[in-house]
Structures are given as C-alpha cells and as structure tokens.
Amino acid sequence: MAKRSPWISRAAFVAAVLLPPAMVAAWVRHGAAADSRASSTAVAMGVRAGDPVPDVALLGPDGGPVRLPALTAGRPAVVVLMHPTCQHCHRQIEALVRLRAAAVPGREPGLVLVSVGDSAQTAAVQGKFGGLPVYRDARHLLVRRLGVSMVPVLLLVDSRGSIRTAHPGGMEGEELRSALAALTGDASR
C-alpha cells in the first residue's frame, strides 16, 4: 500500500478546521483531498439564477477599465473566473474554446475570461486561449460579489444579462455541452 503524503492529511485537517462546511464539501466532492487540484474547486455562494451579471469594473488587456455587463451584453456568454496558474482552469477554458469553435455560426456563446491573478500572471496568458483577451479582476470586486474562494467558476449568462447558473469548479463533457446548448438555444450540440 502506498504511503500517503503527510501534507495531504495536514491539508485535510486544516480544511476541516478552518473552512466553512460548504467549502469542505466542494473540496472533497472534486477529489481535492486525493490530488493537487485543491485550487481548482470553488464555492460561488453570492449568486442566484436570474440575478443580473455583476456590474463590476475589470481591467482590460490594455489596462483600461471595462464593465463586465458590457462584455456580455446582447448575447449569451460564459464568464470564466480563473487564475492564470491554475491548470484545471486552463483545461476548462480550452474545452470551452473548442466547443465554441464547433458551434453553429451565429450561435456561439461569448466567452469572457476574468483573471484573479496579478498583472504579470495575467499578461503571461493573454492570447493563449484562442486569441481571447483576458480581463483582470484587479480589486477582486467580482470575487467578493460572487463569494468565490477558489477557481474556476463558470457563470452562464443569457442575452438579457441575467445569470442562468453558476458552476463552481467548472463543468466537463456532456454536462458542459448540454449547458451551452441550453444557453444558446442550439439543439444540435
């Protein structure tokens, strides 16, 4: 039998003592106790279906301010709250880019990437994901508004700017395809 790392058991102990129960449940549910994806889970506690996309200022790739609702206006969109060094975030974004590219022209959702990393980390991933810009939540306004503690978090936003659903920890496979089809009205997915 392989010996478990003492860091995993210490991390599990610290999580159980210091984190709210909902975060511990999300952490365990995503298998973080067994692997290094602990930074890949999330708890989005401050958002409900039907809420408007939060009106927060982000920094654009050029450093200028951009309001999040302006990035999602008039079309279905997926907002991905991510950290530039999070490999689970990278895989989630790459899956979204592939699904978006395979969508029926005119039915592809917008994809808004929001980094919680610092300016150097964010600059390092600019253009990496299908050439999409990465915006930065420099003052963590979106993070606070959503009650997010870890990433990735997907916000599925309809064309009216209302959040349909929030997915802490992201989505994969058929769940992701189905959610995008429901968001865009594309039954062919």
Steps between C-alpha positions, in 0.01 A plus 500: 500500500638842404577735784288819496675830507488669842418826320174362368387393845611834647319684223184297566526579871548873439209501253272325748590741780519832317271484197121532504325162458378584146857561386621175657218311325592658165866423561431135576243467220758607244761258633733767630586298808650236274685718252646843444185653350403669827536837330265381227181489702278790580200607695290775343265588782388852413319443168161359403337414170335812362739746666651753260864450414689701765576856391867507594795673340774277361829591340525430129813366332609861438456584870189710439178448695222284354164425663408131505142555371643670190695180423189281513238739357257379237614139466527187709840480662711290732705694752794298630656616824848349495855527626780506240699226676203265553535205260141389566393852393708465182336166414155647563567798274651283226187279504280810473709637211466166314123483556461863398694440178277201418178697554266594219615841372298771667409272791836489674496648849723785599793392715625748759816402688553674834828451682543528875879494459738791514588709196811297406317167528209632296730644234665159466171342383376783276404352163577143611139383478393530138619860490236607752584792726539437871352767725621548856301531819778713648307611809322162538162669470350210305654247736342675799165552328475129416640378830761297314782338692664286229491468120387426232143627517277509191215749478256425219339831404203535265460766232310725744799505736343270760699221657340169409728299725837502675724194494769491768787278393395510135324239287613225268383283212130460435404722794694787341364434148143484629536817705636691198224364275236612750664841533527565125185316388712275278337155514757359254775476761 
